[in-house]
């Protein structure tokens, strides 16, 4: 397994990874490039802090994360 930063992928690839990861979700979670960008911004998520797990060179998982200050503490 290898971990890559989400920023190593184009926005189109990022959205495809998200949509694949949530294809079987109970509620519709399909994103467009615009809605994915809006979600990242509204939740203070960052491409440089988010990761994509790969196995044998193929994406196998995605973890979106970000850090920010909250009540004088850094949170993720």
N, C-alpha and C positions, 0 to 999 in steps of 0.2 A: 504494500500500500504506500502511496505517496500523497502528501498533502501539498496542494498548490493554492496560492492566493486567488481569490475570486477575480482580482484585477488582471490575472493572466488570460482571462477569457473576454471576448467581446461582449457587449451588452446583449446582442442577439443570442449568443451562446449561454449567457447567464440566465436569460429568460427561458431558454429551452431546458436548461438544467432544473430550474424551479418547476416548470410545468411537468417535466418527467417525474420529479420527486413527489409531486402532489397529484399525479394522474389518478390514483385510487382513493383520494381523500373523500370523506363523507359529504362534504359540501364543495361546490365548485371553487377552486383556488387558482384557476388559469389566469395568467398574467399576460399583459402586452408589455412592450418595452416601456411605454409611458407609465403604466400602473406599477411596474417593477421599480422604476426610478423613483416614483412618488412614495412607494412603500419604504424604500431604502432611506430616503430623505426624512420622511415623517417619523420613522423609528430610530433615527440617528445611527443607521447601519453604514458600515464602510467597506468598500471593496478590498482595501488593504488589510483589514482585520478579519474578513470573512474567508472561509476555506472551502475548497472542493477536494474531497478524497477521491483518489483514482486507484483502480486495480487493473493491472496489466495495461496501463495507458488509457483506460476508459473511465469516465466519471462514474463514481459509485455512491456519492453522497455530497450534500451541500450544507454548510453551517454558516448562517448569516449572523454577524455580530458587530458590535460597535461599543465604544466606551464614551462616557460623558460624565460631567460633574453633577452630583445630586446631593444637596445638603452638605456641601463641602467635602464630599467623598467621591472618588472615582468609581463608577459602577460599569458593569458590562451588561 
